[in-house]
Each structure stands twice: as C-alpha cells, then as structure tokens.
C-alpha cells in the first residue's frame, strides 16, 4: 500500500526491514528512489530529530561513486526518513549467504571500493560507525571488475550516530554490530575514523574466510575477543595481503591505515590474488557453553531461541536475507576485569577442512583419546622399566656379600 513521505515522495513497496527502520521503493520528482523510514520510536524522540536535522548538511554533502547518496531528509509529523539513490543489485550479505566466501580478487576489489567511499566520508568529517556486509550494496548494472566483482557502494551513513544519542545510550552503553566493533569502542572510547578501518578489515577477513575473526556465540564473548584475542592467520593468501589485514585489525587505532591508504594498497595487491580460488577453510564451531555464558551483564539465549535479523536490501524485488549478525546491539561496556579474562578458549581459529577447532567438543574428544592412549603407553613403559630394574637389582643382590655392599651394617664391636 502506497503512502506519502513528506510532500515530494511516495513510498510504494517495502524492500526490507532493518534494526533502524523499513526500506521502501519510492518515487520522487526525479524518478525512483529508496526511502529509509526510521522507526516510530526514533521519530518521536525530539532530541534525535534535532540531531537528524543537524546532520543534514554532512549527509547530503557526501558525493562519491562508492557511496549511496542521500538525496533528502524528511521530517514530517511522525515520519523521519532518508531518501537515497536506488541501487539496482543486492547487498554483500546476500552475496555471502549465497557463496559463503569470495575469490580473493573479488573480495579485495570490493573492499577497495568501500575504502574509497570511506576516504571521501572521513575527509568530510563523517564516520560511518556500522561498516558491515549488510551496508555494502553491489551495483549489478555496473561493469564487472577483478574476480567478477560488481561495483560496491557503502550505505547507511550517519544512522548509527543518530541512534547512538547520549540520552538514549549514556556513556556506559555500546551501540553497534558486535562482530565488527573496534576494541576502542568496546573499551568505551569515542569512535573515530579508525573504527571504520577495523570494521572494513573484518569484512575483508569475512569475505575471504566465510566468517569473522572474532565472531561466534554470545555477543559479550565477541566483544571480549576484540580486546583480548589476536587474529589467527588465514592459510593460502599472500603474505602481503595478510600483513595488510593484521595492520588494519590492530588493537591500537593509530596503527591502522587511513582509508585512502587502504584502498590504494589493496589495488596494488590485486595482481597477486588474480585467479586464486576461494580459500578452503572450515568455519569454527560455536560451543553450547559459550552461547550460554554471561558476559558484560548479559545472558545469551539458547541458539534455537535466537531471532536472526534480516539484511536490508535497497533494490527492487529483493528479499531480506537472514543474517547471524545482531545489528545495533545495545550492551553495557564490559568492566576491565571482564575483558582481562580472555576468551576462555573460544577464539575462532581457521583450520584445514575436516580438522577440529581447538577448544571445540570434537577437539576435546580427540584430545581425551590421545591422552588415554599416551597414558596407557606411559604406564606400559613405566611397568617395563620397573621389571627391568627389578631383574637387574635382583641379579646383583644374588651374588653380593656383606663386604661388597656399600650400605652394609657396621661390624659389631
């Protein structure tokens, strides 16, 4: 059912739903548009509406081929909406759900496009704060690039910042998607441009591996890994690409590259990954105990009770894709002692196909079997050594005299 959005736009068809609102296929004075209508509770928040209007100039000023342009911001009664360019394609999450992982050349080319878009945003003083596959759109009408990749555009600029107002979250809350949150956000520091670089490097890792480096299980455990765990190497990629990933996933924000540097370096590495097939690594398992642990004051629901939130495609006819990435999760900032505890063996370690993940139930079963075998072997060796020793000492004692013994009793006076 069509509805009017302000005086200039008509929303005709729902394309998808996200954590912040609903995306519609709409019509405006200049043709088809995508309209993101924010949730009613956000529209009724006068402080947020004020911030929304204040951000108008920055959001409308972002004009780059790798950014989905915001054409207009509408504040009309209970309607709070962003009017954006319509991208005819799909989002990166849908592509990952279909293919699981991408060929390295396609992954590098897509992330280089997004880095270029971020560079333009950062130059304008805008931090995205929610870089993830759901917010990357692939233009299916654009020319094919390396590895058969389509041009990538970053969308939803400013939405996380608008929702994350001080009154709504206070300084003790985290707003974001746990898998992609930089360590400094987990530790309660203000988000700068470097948080986008960390999130984008996480996306690149996910495109290559099929899973994020610190994800899996309860969101609190994910947050802790961002602070305490070291990313584990991916087998099969050039060392130059791996070192680039490590630098952009550094715990210290100052150690990461700037967006413009990241885009340029990735394009330099494209010849190294040309023609490489997707990596062959298994996704780590999520332990049931890990899913039920309490971290940062939150207790996880059983996996079967969890609701998967959909990605939000901004394209005609696209269906929202199921995602296992919670979006805009609000949690309290973990205390230092909670973060210092480490990940308790829950790190998601890439491994060869068929090999058990360290710390998983299968890995523990294999380890127990090995211990039983080694224990039995050790007992057998000790027994054999004992028998040999007994035979040797028995043979010596049989032919010994009191005078020959070093520990014979002293002669009576």
N, C-alpha and C positions, 0 to 999 in steps of 0.2 A: 504494500500500500504506500503510495507516494505521500510525502509530507514536505511542507515548505521549511526551509532553513534560512531565516532572515528574509529579506525582500528580493534577493537575487538568485537564490539557489533552490533546487528541488531534489530531494533525496528519493530515488525511485526503487532501489533494491539493496537489501543487505548483502554485503560481500563477506563479512566475517565479524567476529567479536573478539575483543582482547580485554586485558585487565583494566584498561583506561576507558574503554567505550566501544562503540559499534562503528564499523566502517561501511559506508553506503556508496553505491554507484549513483552519482548525481549528475545534474545538468545545470550549467551556468550560462551566463551571457556569451561566453566564448566556446561553449561546447561541453563535452563530457569531463567530469571531474570526480575525484574521490573525496568523500566528506567523512571526516572522523568526528563523530558526535560523542563528546565526553559524557561520562556517567552523570546521572541526575544529581547524585550526592556531591559531585565535584562542581556542577553548575550552580548549586545552591550555596556554595562556600564563597562568601563575598571576598574574603582575603585572597582566595585562589583566583577568582575572577579578576581582581586587581592586578595580580602577578601576571595573569594571562595577557591582559592589555599591555602591561609594561614590556612584555617580551615581544610584542607585535613587530616592532621595528627590526629586532635582531632576526626573528624567524623569517620575515618577509624579505630580508636582505640577503639570505643565503641563495646564491645563484651559481650552480656548478653542475656539469654534466653527470656527476656521480652522486648528486643529492636530489631527492624528490622535493621539488619546490613547493613551498606553502604559498598559495595564491592569496588567501584571505583568512581572516579570523573573524568569526561571527559570535557576537554576544547578543542574544535576543530572548528576553524572558528567561525560561528555563533551559534554553539551548545554548550550549557552549561548544563551538565546532571549529575544526581546522579544515579548510578547503585546500586540497592538494592536487598536483598533477596526477593524472591517471596513467599508471604504468601497466602496459599490456604484457603480462608474463606471469611469473609466480614468485613466491618468496623462497629464500635459501633453505629454510627449514623444510619446506615441502620437497625441495630437491634432495636434501639429505635423507628424509624419510623414504624416498624412493630408491636412492642409490647407496645409502649407508655411508659411503665415503667417496671422495672425488679423486680423479687422477691429479698428481701433484701440480702439473702445469695449469689445470683449470682452477685448482684451489689457490695457487699463487696469483694468477691473473685476477680472480675475483677479489681477493683481499687487497691487491694493489689498487684496484678501482676504489674500494671503500676507503683505503688510506688517503687517496687523493681527495675524496669528498671530506674526510675528517680534517685534512690540512686546510681546506678552504674555511671550514667551520671554526677551527681553532684560530685561524688568522682573524676571523670576525669576532673572536671572544666568546664563542659558543661551544660548550662542552656537551656532548650527546648524553652520556651517563647510562645508556642502556643499549650498547652495541651487542648484537646477538643475531643469529641467523633469521629469526622472525622479522627483524627490522632491516634486512637486506633484500631488495627486490631485484629480480633478474628480468631485464627487458628482452622478451622473446622476439621482438621486432628489430632489435639491433643486430649489428654484424657479429659473426662468430669470432671469438678470439682464441688464444692458445688453449689447447686441450678441449676445444669445442665449447668454451665458456661464452655466456652471454654477458653484455654489459651489466655491471652491478651498480645499484643506487641505494644509498642509505636513507632511511625514512624515520619518522617519529622524532625529529629533533625537538628538544625542549619539553617533551611530555613528562619525562621522569622528573625534571627540575620543577615543573609546575605542580606535580602531585606532591613532591617532597617539600612542602612548605614547613617552616618552623613550627607553626601551631599544630599542624596535623601529625608531625612525627617527633618533634623535640630532638635534642642532640643525642638522645640515647637510643634512637631507632635507626634501622638501616632500611632503605628503600632500594630495591633492585632485583636482579635475577641472580641467584646465588652462584651458579656455575661460572659467571663472567665478572664477578666483583673483584676489584683490585684489593690487595691486602690493606692498603691505607684506608679504604672505606670501611673494611671490617674492623679496623682499629679506631674508627670514629673520627678520622681526619677529613677535612673538606675535600671534595672531588675536584681535581684539576685535569688538564688535558691528558696527562699521563694515564688516567684511569681508562680512557678510551683506547689507548695503545695496548694496555694489558688485556682488555676485553677483546680487541681485534686479534691479538696473538692467540688468545684462547679459541677464537673462531677458526683461525688457520689450523691450529692443532686438531680441532674437531673435524674440519674438512678432510684432513689427511688421515686421521686415525679412526673416525667414526664415533668418537666420544671425547668429552672434555678432560683435561689433565687432572682436575681436582674434583670432578663431579661424582655423583652417586650416593644414594642413601639420604639420610636426614639433612635438611638444609644447614643445620648447625654444624654438622660434621664437615660439610662442604666449606663453610666459612673458615673453620679451623684449619683445614688443609691449605687454603690460600695463604695463610700466615706461616704455617709451620712446615709444610712439605716442599720438597724440591722436585721439580718436574723431571720425569723419567724419560730418557731418550727414546725416540721412535726409530725402530730399525728400518733401514732401507732408504733413508733420504740423505742427500748430500750433506756433508758436514757444514758447509757454508750456510745452508738453509737452517740447519739445526741451531747453529750458533746465533743466528738472527732471532730465532724463536726464543732461545734462552735469554737473550738480551732484553727482548720486549716483555718477557714474563718475569723480569727481575723484581724482587720484593721492594727494592728501593726505587721510587718513581724517577729520581734523577738519572738512574742508569739506563732507562728506556730511551729508544729513539723517538724523535719527533715524527709526526705523521708524514710530513713531506719526505723525510729521510727513509722511512719505512717503505713508502710507495716506490721510491727510486731504487732502493736496494732489491726489492722483490722483482722488479722488472729486469734488473741486471742478472738475476738468478734464473730467469725463465729458460735460457738455453741449456742450463744444467739439468732441468727436470723435463725437458721436452721428450715426449714419447714414453715416459715412465708410466707403468700401470698403477692403479690404486694399490696402496700398501696392503699387505696380508697380515693383519694383527687381529686378535680377538678382543672384544670388549670385556673389561673386567666385570666380575660378578658383583652384585650388591648383597652383602650378608644380611640375613634377617635381624641379627642382633644389632647391626649397625643402623638399621632402619628404625629401631625402637628405642635407641639411646636418647638421653636427654642432654641437650647442649644449648647453651645460651637461653635457658629458661623455657625451652620449647620441647615438647614430646612429640615424636613423629607418629603419624597414624600408620596402621598396617598398610602394606603396599596395595592390598586389594581394595582398601577404602579410599585411596587417594584419587582425587579428581584431576585428570590431565587437562591443562588449559590449552586452548587452541591458538595456533598462529593466526595472524590477521593478514590475509592476502588483500591487496588493493587492486584486484584485477577482476574483470567481468567473468562471472560463471565459476570462479574458483571457490573451492570448499575449504573451510578452516581445517588445517591439519592438526591432528593430535600431537602434543609435544610433552616430553617428560621434563621439561624445564619450567619450574614455577616462575611466574612473572610478577615483578613488583612485590616480592615478598617483604612484609614488614616484620622485622625482628629486632629485639634489643641487641645492642652492641655487646659481644661476649666480654666477660671480665678477663684481665690478664692471666689469672690462674687457669681459666678455662682454655685459653689459647695456648698456654705453655704446656698443656698436657700432651700435645702431639696428636697424631691421627689414630693412634692405637692400632696400627696395622691395617688401616682402611685405605691407604693410598692406592689409587687405581693404576696399577703398573701394566704397561703394554707388554705383551708376550707373544711368542710364536703361536700359531694356530694349534689348538689342542692342548697347550700347556696350561696347568692350573695357575691361577693368580695367587701370589704369596699372601697368606692370611685367609684365603677362602676355605670353605668347608672341604672342598676336594683336595686343596693343598695340604690342609691339616691331616686328612685321612692318609694321604701319601706319606707325609712326614711321620705319622704314627707307625705305619707299616715299616718304614725304613728303620725307625728306632727299635721296633721289635726285632727285626732281622739283625740289626747291628748289636742289639743287646744279647740276643741268643749267641751270636758269633763270639762276642766278648766273653760270655760265660764259658763257652766251649774252650776258648783259648786259655782262660784262667785255670779251668779244670785240667787241661792238658799240661799246662806249666806246673801245676801243683803235683800232678802224678810224676812228672819228670824229676822234680826237685826231691820228692819223697824217695824215689828209686835211687837217686844219686846219694842222698844222705844215708839211706839205709845201707847201701854198699860200702860207704866209708866207715860207718859205725861197726859193721860186722867184723872188720879186720883190725880195729883200733885197740890199743892197750891203754891203761890209765896214764902211763907216762907219755903216750903220744897225744893225749887230749890237751888242748890249750886251756880248757876250763875245768880240769880235774880238781877234785877237792884237795886241800893241802894235807901232807902226811901228818899223822898224829905224832905228837912229841914223844 
